[in-house]
Amino acid sequence: MISRDHWTSISDVATAQSRILPDSKFNPSTDLVNVVVNMSIGNRVLDFGCGIGRNINSLQGAGLEVEGYDLPNMISLCQNITAPLFSDWDLVRNRTYDFIFACLVLQHIEIGHLYQYLHDFKQMSDRIVVFGRVSNDFSDRLVRDLMMESGWTIERIYCAFPIWEDSHEDHEGMLWKKQNHDVYSLGPEC
């Protein structure tokens, strides 16, 4: 089981890269940004769990106004990032965004913390774009079930596939909205 200590122990960029996407042919920066931009759900975005910033430059390059949040040691490893970066959740949780982008992060968060983040997200934005593994590291519960229990509903599933050739675990890409939020047409599915 990967715990918070697993991520807080990272002290260099090479280790961070090897733990985030080891042996993956999937590149979130190129494979997901076009999908996100085609959704046309706004310009102001929080890259939640931004890690070493692998998606920030691509999101900014697509014309989005991006801010990043992650654990302090991960933020300290960000290089060549011009976006505002935060490691203090209390500073971020009172900000508002058009949407929150969470790529390969929610499955690694302990259930209690995940519920708190999902609650805070509802105060910050009407929508969350989530890409990640279907299962959670700390429970036999599915991430989508935890999100629904927290008051989010699926607006669109835009991808579902394994990201490693030999993986038997599916990863899903979904656009979530707060319950009782109007649904509108989005861009093409991947």
ZICOR-V330314 format. One record per backbone hydrogen bond with DSSP energy under -0.5 kcal/mol. CO is the residue of the C=O (numbers start at 0). NH is the residue of the N-H. If there is no record, write none. Layout:
BEGIN
CO;NH + CO;NH
END
This chain:
BEGIN
0;2 + 2;5 + 2;6 + 3;7 + 4;8 + 6;9 + 11;15 + 12;16 + 13;17 + 14;18 + 15;19 + 16;20 + 20;23 + 25;27 + 26;29 + 26;30 + 27;31 + 27;32 + 29;33 + 31;35 + 32;36 + 33;37 + 34;38 + 35;38 + 36;39 + 42;44 + 42;64 + 43;97 + 43;98 + 44;46 + 44;66 + 45;47 + 45;100 + 46;49 + 46;68 + 47;102 + 49;52 + 49;53 + 51;78 + 52;56 + 54;58 + 55;59 + 56;60 + 57;61 + 58;63 + 59;62 + 63;65 + 64;44 + 65;83 + 66;46 + 67;85 + 68;48 + 68;49 + 70;73 + 70;74 + 71;75 + 72;76 + 73;76 + 74;77 + 79;81 + 83;67 + 85;69 + 86;88 + 87;90 + 87;91 + 88;92 + 91;94 + 98;45 + 99;101 + 99;128 + 100;47 + 100;102 + 101;103 + 101;130 + 104;107 + 105;108 + 106;136 + 109;113 + 110;114 + 111;115 + 112;116 + 113;117 + 114;118 + 115;119 + 116;120 + 117;121 + 118;121 + 118;122 + 119;122 + 119;123 + 120;123 + 120;124 + 123;96 + 125;177 + 126;99 + 127;129 + 127;175 + 128;101 + 129;173 + 130;103 + 131;171 + 133;142 + 135;138 + 138;135 + 140;135 + 141;145 + 142;146 + 143;147 + 144;148 + 145;149 + 146;151 + 147;150 + 150;178 + 152;176 + 155;157 + 155;174 + 157;189 + 158;172 + 160;170 + 162;24 + 162;25 + 163;166 + 167;169 + 169;133 + 170;160 + 171;131 + 172;157 + 172;158 + 173;129 + 173;175 + 174;154 + 174;155 + 175;127 + 176;152 + 177;180
END
